[in-house]
Amino acid sequence: MHIGFLGLGNMGGPMARNLLKAGHQVTVFDLSAEAVSGLVGAGAKEATSPAAVAQAGVEAIITMLPAAAHVKQVYLGEDGLLANVQSGVLLIDSSTIDPMSAREVAAA
């Protein structure tokens, strides 16, 4: 399965690495070049933006972001997932955010 992964911090990085170990193709994006290069070294493909992840032919996208503002930007922004994702792609947000923000993004 080809999976997009955004947010490669303390939780997201190991999650993406485990997807690679399980044999999945993973395309990653993070603001930290160091986090991205570590995953690319393990076999992931690098994307330059959330939109690039959405346009990479992925079947699912997982986000693990640090705050609601980041989730809103990644999903709802001009260069975000919802403006660029193909129909049928599964979107999974694993970020720890407040319920109102989660509902706002889900309703979009």
C-alpha positions as CSV (number, residue, x, y, z in Angstrom):
1,M,0.0,0.0,0.0
2,H,1.2,3.5,-0.8
3,I,0.8,5.7,2.3
4,G,1.4,9.5,2.8
5,F,2.6,10.6,6.2
6,L,2.7,14.1,7.5
7,G,4.3,14.9,10.9
8,L,7.5,13.0,11.7
9,G,8.0,14.0,15.3
10,N,8.3,11.9,18.4
11,M,5.2,9.8,17.5
12,G,4.9,10.3,13.7
13,G,8.5,9.4,12.9
14,P,8.4,5.9,14.5
15,M,4.9,5.3,13.0
16,A,6.1,6.1,9.5
17,R,9.3,4.0,10.0
18,N,7.1,1.0,11.1
19,L,5.0,1.4,7.9
20,L,8.2,1.1,5.9
21,K,9.4,-1.9,7.9
22,A,6.0,-3.6,7.2
23,G,6.7,-3.2,3.4
24,H,4.5,-0.2,2.6
25,Q,5.6,2.5,0.2
26,V,5.6,5.8,2.3
27,T,5.7,9.4,1.0
28,V,6.6,11.8,3.8
29,F,6.4,15.5,4.6
30,D,7.5,17.5,7.6
31,L,8.9,21.0,8.2
32,S,12.0,19.4,9.8
33,A,14.5,18.5,7.0
34,E,16.3,16.3,9.5
35,A,13.2,14.2,10.2
36,V,12.5,13.8,6.5
37,S,16.0,12.8,5.7
38,G,16.0,10.1,8.4
39,L,12.9,8.5,6.8
40,V,14.2,9.0,3.3
41,G,17.3,7.1,4.4
42,A,15.0,4.3,5.5
43,G,13.3,4.1,2.2
44,A,10.6,6.7,2.2
45,K,10.0,9.2,-0.6
46,E,10.1,12.9,0.1
47,A,7.3,15.3,-0.7
48,T,7.8,19.1,-0.7
49,S,4.3,20.0,0.6
50,P,1.1,18.5,1.9
51,A,-0.3,19.0,-1.6
52,A,2.6,17.0,-3.0
53,V,1.7,14.1,-0.7
54,A,-1.9,14.3,-1.8
55,Q,-0.8,14.2,-5.4
56,A,1.7,11.3,-5.0
57,G,-0.8,8.6,-5.9
58,V,-1.2,7.5,-2.3
59,E,-4.1,5.3,-1.1
60,A,-4.1,6.7,2.5
61,I,-2.7,9.7,4.2
62,I,-1.9,9.8,8.0
63,T,-1.3,13.0,9.8
64,M,0.4,13.2,13.3
65,L,0.7,16.9,13.9
66,P,1.4,18.9,17.1
67,A,-1.5,21.3,17.3
68,A,-4.9,22.1,15.9
69,A,-3.5,25.1,14.0
70,H,-1.2,22.7,12.1
71,V,-4.0,20.3,11.4
72,K,-6.2,23.1,10.0
73,Q,-3.4,24.4,7.8
74,V,-2.4,21.0,6.4
75,Y,-6.0,20.0,5.7
76,L,-7.7,23.3,4.8
77,G,-4.8,25.5,3.5
78,E,-4.4,26.4,-0.2
79,D,-1.6,23.9,-0.5
80,G,-3.4,21.5,1.8
81,L,-4.7,18.0,1.5
82,L,-8.4,18.6,0.9
83,A,-7.7,21.0,-2.0
84,N,-5.4,18.4,-3.7
85,V,-6.4,14.9,-2.6
86,Q,-7.9,12.5,-5.1
87,S,-11.3,10.9,-4.5
88,G,-11.2,7.7,-2.5
89,V,-8.0,8.4,-0.6
90,L,-8.4,7.5,3.1
91,L,-7.5,10.4,5.4
92,I,-6.5,9.6,9.0
93,D,-5.7,12.3,11.5
94,S,-3.9,10.9,14.6
95,S,-3.1,14.4,16.0
96,T,-4.0,15.1,19.6
97,I,-6.2,18.2,19.1
98,D,-9.4,19.6,20.6
99,P,-12.8,18.2,19.5
100,M,-14.0,21.4,18.0
101,S,-11.0,21.6,15.6
102,A,-11.4,18.0,14.7
103,R,-15.1,18.5,13.8
104,E,-14.2,21.6,11.8
105,V,-11.7,19.8,9.7
106,A,-14.0,16.7,9.3
107,A,-16.9,18.9,8.2
108,A,-14.8,20.5,5.4
